[in-house]
């Protein structure tokens, strides 16, 4: 065998993230690592991506301990790699350089070798500093070009009738329908890769996080990448829509240097292809796979127990791949023939025959069938599994199909962003919010997560296609693009915890880095850690106190029933911050809480005005959709469900003039107010007839979409 194919194993990071919502515990990692020493993968991806967030959030484990354990076992055997989101690092917002450098320095000190750096928007400005830092710190900068596709469903209309933003973008002929200009061409990806190499990347990854690279596209794109670059090319894809195995085979035939795979029980479906199938193809092609497959077999057996432990997050827990050992088990003649057919079809660029053969192979081994919903919505497998896990935890899984169907729309509205973390999480969360808006019968984007606002504003960087200024106005309140200003970043306070002996919440640099990166998640994780340390070191209570403590606690006074109007949760999540207290007078549109839903921070703005009677939740409480959060005094404010009908704002803006007062009799169609939106004056006319009970806003108030303005008796 003359050609050698190198492999990056994703099992311990992207494999478990895509299939099992990143819930693999450290105890299973520790059991697998000694076996990985013998497997001798070229690269092992074990860190980054969702790992730093998820191991703290869901498992109560330290990301640094995970990296150190992998490094201790694998040093000198395989390169360890992590996935970094460039300017967003492992979080969901842009960070200044000193945060990036601090994290990269600590990661390399703890054994990281390769940092795969990407930007969700393919904005080169967002990764160039990371490439430089990784190289300067002694790491290997692997720059990733995020693959995506042009939307399939842009309407084609005759040029004279074309109106609005897409008409300006795509242009067209006056005599015939104009096809939209293709944005994501082969040349687009090649030019991005060449620029990354020029900036110092030591390898390039074509990162197909949604599995959307079909084989015929790889047939043309991979040779262009190989010809244009002087550094190794890695191919990363997923099997969700049904292209993954066929596209990896095509990439190998067209000269790729490295492919990303998972081991059997952590492969296929929404993850990357299984290395066992790739190895079988390479045996037939005469290509040496630089991996010890006997050791892979031992890992495969251990992964059975690991997968059983993840049953709560396994979308296919009752439908595993069939047991198979490529070194011992003989393929049936008809399936062996499908491998030959696939190779012949891939060589000839016969996509239909290639996909048919690969799908028969995957069906024989009982890997998941292509997911048409995911294919049509054009989403990454990890994004899908995380949406399912998060919605299940929020008891809102019934909204998943509606949210998935809305993803292409939300993506288009946001500038055709590729769907990869953090944009996948931002767009997915916003699609859920829009689905809930529609269920409630309110306008799309009535509820917006803060990160979606930042994305549309321009704080994440330049989107592949410019965002419609009218849409930016709707979402952010201004049509102007406003890039993120890193000088606005504020270091989190290393607070003192008097309840745990007066210690600081972060005890060292690596813990403080976690606070900088993921303040909400790290705060909870570090508080629990400090609490455990405090409890472990606390002297035993005297016997008399212990006896007293064992006595039954007095019954708590019953909580008074909610009788006043309430602010309710727009969707389930976790309370991060409460902005008001009992006795405060709140205006409609005022931010009253910040909560986290589907890993996104969201403001809760008051739908009604009035005096706060009670706060019904606490910080860190997990809340459900429509749960009452704040009760208002019935006498002083708040528009309750039993109160009169309300005229609401059609969209956000600023009140210029109020034409009615309390006691006025109004007919449907009468002018109530004048407000400014998008630099234009707009009339608000009454949808109802009746007597004005209250005017809920004042001149110069900034109002939000659907905010109550006038209450009728």
N, C-alpha and C positions, 0 to 999 in steps of 0.2 A: 504494500500500500504506500503510495507516494504522498498523497495529500493528508494533512492532519487537521482535524477539526477540534477546536477548543470549546469548552463548555463552561458556562456560568450557571451554577445551581441556584435556583430561587426558592427552594422548598421552605427554608426557615424564615423567609421574609415575604416575598411576593406570593408564593404558593399559598401559605396559610392566610395571607391578607385577602387574596382573591376568592378563596373557597370557604374560609372559616372566620372571616371578620377579625383577623389578627388576635385570636384568643389562645394561641399556643403558649402554655406555661413554661417557665424556666426549667422545671423538673424534667420535662420531655426533651428540651434542648440539650440538657446535660447528659441525658442517656444516649443521644444520637451523636454527639461530637466525637467520641472516640472512634466510632465507625467511619465518620467522615475523614479522619486522618488517613485511613487506608484507601478511601475512594480517590483522593488526590484530584479533585476538580481544579481547573485552572483558577476560577474565581468562585467564591461562595458569597451570595448576597444574604446578609444576616441582620442588617440594621437599617435605620433610616425609614423613609416612607412613613407609614402609620405606626411603626413600632414604638418610637419614643412616646408618642401620645397614648397609644392603646395599652401598653404594658403598665403605665401609671394609672390610666383611667379605669381600666377593667380588671386588671390583675393585681394591682397594688405592688408592682415590681419596679425596680430601678432600671432604666434603659442603659445606664453606664455599667451596671453589673452584667447585663446581658452581653454587651460588647466585650467586656473584659473576659468573661468565661469563654467566649468564642475565640478570642485572640490567644488566650493561654493554651488552648487545645490545638489550634490550627497554625500557630506561628511556624513559618518555614515550610509549610505544606501547601496551603492554598492562599491566594490573596483573599482578604476579606473586603467586601464592598458594601457600601450604603447608598441609599438614594436620597439626594438633596434637591429641594425645589428652588435652587438658586437663591434669589433675593428673599424667598419665603422660607428657606431652610427646611425644617420639618413641620412648620406651623402653617398658619392660614393668612398671615398678614406680612407685608414687606418689613424687613429688619435692616437697621444700619450696619455698616461694615464691621464695627467692633463686636457686634453680636455674632455675625457670621464667623469672623476670625477666631473668636473665643471658642465657638463650638468646634470648628475644624481643628484647631490646635489641640483641644482636649480629646477629640475623637482619634486623631492620629497618635497622640501620646498613649491612648488606651488600646492601640493595635489595629486601627483601621488602615487599609492600604489604598483602596480605590474608592473615589467618590464620584458616583454617577450624578452629574449635574444637569438639570433641565429647567426650562421655564415653561410654565403652562401656556403662555401666549407665544412661545418661540421668539420672545423679545431678547435679542442678543445682549442688550444693555443690562439685562437682569442676571446674566450668568458670567459676564466677563471678569468681574471682581472675584467670583468664586473660583474660576479656573486659575487665576493668578495666585490666589491664596493657597490653594491645594498644592500647586507646584512648588511654591516658595516654602511650604511647611514639610515638604518631602513626600507628599502623597502623589497618587496618579490621578490626574484629572481626566475623567471619562465624560465627554459632553454628549448629551442626548438631544436629537432632533425629534420633537413630538409629531407623530404622524396623525393626520386627520383628513377628512374628506369634505368636499363642497356639499352643501345641502342639496337634497334630491328634489325638494318640493317648492322651490321658488316659482311663483306663477310667471308665465310668459304672456305678456300682453303686447298688443300692437304699439309701436313707438309713439304715435300721436296721443294715445290714451295713457301712456306711462306717467305716473305721478309720484311725487315724494322722493324719499331717500334712495330706494333701489333703482329708480329711473336714472338718477344722477350717477349712481355707482356703475350701472351696467350699460347705460346708453342704448342704442339700437337703431335699426333702420326704420324709415317711415313706411316702407312698403310691406314689411313682413315682421313676424315675431322675432324679437332679439333674444338669442340665447345668452344667459348670464356668463360673464367672463369667468373662466376657471381660475381660482386662487391657488389651490393646493396642487400644483403641477409637480412633475419630477424635478424640474429646474428649481422650484421653490425650495424643496428639501435639500437638493445638492448645494445650492448657494448658502443655505444656513450652515450645512456641515463644513463647507470650505472656510467660512468665516470663523467657525469654532476652532478649526485646526490652526488658522492663522493666529488666533488668540492664545494658543498654547495647549490645546487639548491633546492628550497622548493616545486616545482612542475615541471613536465616534460610535454611538449607539443610535440605530433607527428604532425609536421607542414607539411601538404600536400598542398603546395601553388599552385600546378598545377592541383589538383584534380585527380592525377594519381593512388591513392590507390584504387584498385578495392576491392569489398567485400570479395572475397576469400583470399586476402592478409591480410586484417584486421582480418579475422577469425583466422589466425594463429599468426599474429604479436601482436595483442592486449593482448591475454593471456600471451604471453611471457614477454611483458613489465610489466604487472600487477604482474606477479610472481617475476620478477627480481628487482622491485623497492619497496621502502617503503614510497613513497610520491605519491600524487595524479597525475593521468594521464589525460591530456586534449587532445582531438582530434580536429584538425583544418583541414578542407578540403574545396574544391570548387566543383561546379556542372558542370563546363564547359564541360568535356568529357562525362558526363552522369553517373558517379559513385557516386556522392556526397551523395544523399539521401540514397541510398542503403548501402553505406559504413558507414554512421552515424548510421543507424539502426543496422547494424552488430556490430559496436563498442559498442553500448548500450547493446546489448544482451551479448557481451563478456566482460562486466564489466567496461567500461570506467567510470571515475568519473565526467568529465566535457566535454561538447560538445560546439562548437562554432556555433552560428546561427545568422541569420539576421531576421528582421521583414518583412513580406510578400512582399511589393513593393520594398524592397531592397535586396531580397533573390533570390536564384536560378540563373540560367544562369552561368555567370562567378564568381558569389559570392557563399557564403556558403548557405546551405539549409535554408528554412524558418522555424522559430520556430513553426509556426502553424502546419505544417506537422509532425514535430518531436513530438509535444505535442499529436497529434492524435495517433501516434504509441505508445507512452508511456501510454496513457489511456488504450489501449488494452493490453499492457504488465503488467499493474498493477504497473507502476513506477511513483512516484510522481516527477513532474517537479517543481523545486523550483523557480517559477515565478508567479506573479499575471497576469493571462491571460486577465482579464477585462481591466487592465491598458494597456496591450499590444494592445488590440483592439483600445483604444483611440489613442495610438501612430500610429497605422496603418492608421487611418483616416487622421492624420496630415501629414503623409508621402506622401499622394497624392499630396498636394501642393508642398512639397519639390521636389518630382520627376518631377512635371511639370516645375519647375524652372530650371531643369537640362536637358531639352529636347535637347539642342545642343550637349550634350555629351552622350545621351542615345542611345545605340545601338538597343534598342527595344522600341523606343518612341511611336510607333503606335501599339504595341502588348503587352500590360500589362497583368499581371496575373489577372484572374477573381476575382471579389469581393467575399470575403468569410470570415465568422466569425465562427470559430470552436466551439464557445460556443452557438451559436444560429442556425446555418444552418445545416440541416440534409444532410448527404451524400446520393446520389443515391445508391441503393442496390448493383449495379455492381461495383461501385468504392469502397464502403465499403468492398466488398469482396476482392478487390485488396490489401487493407491494410492487411487483414488476410493472403492472399497468400504470401505477401512479408515477413511477420513475420515467417510463416512456412518455406519459402525458406531460409531465413537468418539463422534460427536455424539449418537447415539441410545442410548449406553451398552449396546450389543449386544456383550458381551465375546466370545462365541463366534465371531461373524462377524469381529470385529476381529482376534482372534488368528489365525484362519484366513488372513486376507488378509496380515497381517504375516509369518507363517511362510512363505507362498508367495513373498513378496518376498525374504525372507532366503535361502530355498532357491534362488531363481533366481540370486542373486549369490554363492551358495556360502558364505554365512556358516555357522558351526557350528549344528547342530540343538540344540533345547532339551535340556539335560542333566537327565534325570529323576533320576539319583542325587543330584545337587546340589540339585535342587528338593525332593526328599523329605527330605534331610538338613538343608535350610534353612541353607546355608552361603554365604559370599561367594566370588566367583570368585577373588579374590586369595588367599584362604585355601586354596582348593582347589589352585591352581597351585603355591603355596609348599609345601603338604604333599607334592605329587607330587615337586617338585624336591628337597626335603629327604630324603624317603624313598628317592628314587633315589640320592642321594649316600651314603646309609647302607646301600645294597644291601638295602633292606627294602620295596621298592615293592609286593611281593605282599600286604602288609597293608592297602593303601589302602581296598579295598572294605569290609573289616570295620570299619576305623576310621570311615569315613564313616557307616556304618549305626549306629554307637554315638554319634555326635555329638548327636542329639536327647536321648538318655538323659543324657549328661553335662551337657548344657545345662540340662535340667530339674532335675537334682540340684543344680546350682549356682545355682538361683534364677531360672531363665528369663532369663538374661542375653542381650541382643542379641549377635550374633556380628559383632564388628568389633574390629580390633586395639586393645588387647591381648587381649581376651577370646576372640577367634577363635583366636589362636595358643595361648592357654592351654587352651581347650577342645579344640582340634584335637590338640595334643600329648598331652593327657590321654586323649583317645579312642584314640590310638595305643597309649598305655601300657595301657589297659584291654584293647584287642584282644590285645596281647602277653600280658597276664595270663591271658586266656582260652585262648590257645594253649598256655600252660604248665600249664593246669589249676589255677591258683590263683585266689583270690577277686578280684573286681573291686576296683580301687583299691589293690591290694597295692603297686604302684609309683605314686607321686604326685610330680608336679613341684612345686617349691617355690612357684611362682606360683599353681598351683591351690589349694594349701593357703592361701595368702594371700587368694585370692579368696573361698574358703569361710569363712575366718575373719572377713572383713569389711573387710580392709585396702584394698580397691579402692573401697569405698563401699557404699551401699545397693543391693541387688539389687531388680529390679522386683517379685519375689515373695520373701517371707522364706524363708530356707533352713531345711529341717527340722533342728531341733536335734540329732536323733539322727545325721543325716548329718554335721553339723558335728563332732560328737563323734568319729565314725569317722575323719574326715579330719584334724582338727586336734588331737584329744585333749581338747577341751572343747566343751560345747554352747553356751557363751556367745559372743556376737558381740563381736569386738575390733577397733574401727576402727584404721586406720593412724595412728601417732603420728609426725608429721613431725620431732619433736625427736629421734627415734631415727636419723634419717639421718646418716650419717657421710661427710664429704668424703673422696674417695680421696686417697691420698698421691701427691704428684708425685715419684716415686722417681728416684733417681740411677742411671744405667746405666754402671757402671765399664767394662764391656766395649766401650762406644762412646765412650770418652774422658771419662767422668765427667759427662756432660750429664744434665739432667733429661729425663724422658720427654716432658713437655709443655713446649713452648718459649714459649707465649704463652697469652693468655686463651681464645682460641677452641679451642685444642687441649685446654686443661684442662676447658673446658665439655664436650667430647666424652668425656673421662674421667668427668666427673660423670654424664653421661647414660647411656653404654653402657660401663662400665668394662672388661668382658672384651673386647669387640670393639675398643674404642679402644686398649687396651693393646697388642694384637697389631699394629694398624695403625701406631701411633706408634713402636713398637719397630722395625718394618721401615723406617719413615721415618728414624729416627735411625741405623739401621745403614747405609742407603744414603748418608746424608750423611757418615757416618764413613768409609765405604769410598771415597767420592769425594774426600775431603780427605786420605786417608792417603798419605804419601810412597811412591813406588815402592820395592819391595824391591831390595837390592843383587843384582847378577848371581849371586853365589855362592849367596845365599839362594834366589833364584828357581830356580836349577838344583836346589837341594836340595828345594825345594817341589815341583818337577816329578817328583822320584823317586817311584816307587810306594811307597805307605804299607804298613807291615808288616801282615800279615793279622791281623784281630782274633781274639782267643780265642773259641772256640765258646761259645755261651750254653748253660749247663747245662739239661738237660731238667727240666720241672716234674714233681715227684714227689709233693709234698705237696698237701693240700686247697687249693682256690683260691676266691677271691671273683671272680665273673665280672660283666661289664657287663650290666645289665638290657636296654639297647638301645644302638644306636650313637650316637656323639657325639664331643665333644672334651673332653679333661681340662682342667679349670680350676684345680683345687687338690687337693693330696694331703695328707691330714690325719694320716697315720701314717708311720713309718719302720721300717726293719729293726730288729728287737729289741723293738719295742713289743708289749705284751700287749693284745689287743683283746677286748672283750666283744661278744657278739651284740647287734645293735641300735645299735652305735656307728657314727657317721658316719666313714667312712674316706676318701671322696673327694667332690669336687663336680665334676660334668661338665655340659656343655651338650648338649642334644639338641633339635632343631627349635626353636632360639632360646630354649629355656627352661633355666634352671638347675635341676639336680636333685641331691639328695644320694644317695650310694650308702652304704647302711648294711650293716654286716657281717652276713651270714647265719649265720656261725659265729664261735666264739671261738678264741683261741689266740695264739701268738707269731708275729709277722710274720717270715717268712724272707727274702722278697724283694718289692720293688715292681717290677712287670713293665712299667710304663708311666711316662711322664714328663708333666709339665705341657705342654700344647699338643699332645699326641699325639691323633690321630684314632683312635677305637676303634670296634670293631664289636660287634654284639649277641653276647653270650655269650663275648666275648674275656676270657681270664684277666687279672686286674688285680693281684691280690695273692696270693702263695703263703705259706701258713702252715707252720710246722714240724709235720711229721706226728706227732712224738712228744708235743708239748706241747698241741696244740689243733687245732681245726678239725674239722668233720664232713665227711669226704670222701665222694665218691660211693660208695666201696667200704666205707665204715664202716657201722655198724649203723643200724637204722631210727630215725627221730626223731619224737617228738611235737612238733607245732608249735602256736603260740598261735593260737586261733581269731580273736582280734582284739586290738588294742592295749589296754594297761592297766597295772596295777601288781601285782606279786606280793605276796600277803598271807601265804601259808602254803605250805610244801612238805611233802607227806605221805610222800615216799619218799626213799630214800638209795641210794647205790651198793651193788650186790649184792642188792637186794630183787628178789624174783620177783613179777611183776605180770601180772594177767590183763586182757584187754580189758574195759573198763567200770570198772576200779578207779579210785579217786580219786587223782590225782597232785598236784594243786595247787589252791589257792584264789587267785583274783585279783580285783581291782576294775576294773570297766569301767562307764562311765556312772553312777558313784556307787552301783553295785550290786555285791554279791559274787557271783562266779560260780565254779562248780566246773569244773575241767579233768579229764576222765576219759580214761583211756588208750584209744587206738584199736587198740593192739597188745598182744600177750602176749609176755613175755620177761623177761630179767634186765636191771636197770638198770646200764648201763655208766658213764654220767656224767650228773650234773645240771648243766645248762649255765647256769643263772641262780641268783640268790640272792634271799632275801626283801628287799623294797623296790625291787628292780630294776624299771625301767619297760621294758615289753616292747612290741614292735610286732607287727602282724598277720603271721602265718606265721613268726615267729621260732622257731628250734629251742629247745626247753625241756629235753627229756630224751632222751638217746641210749640205745638198747637194744643189747645185745650180739647 
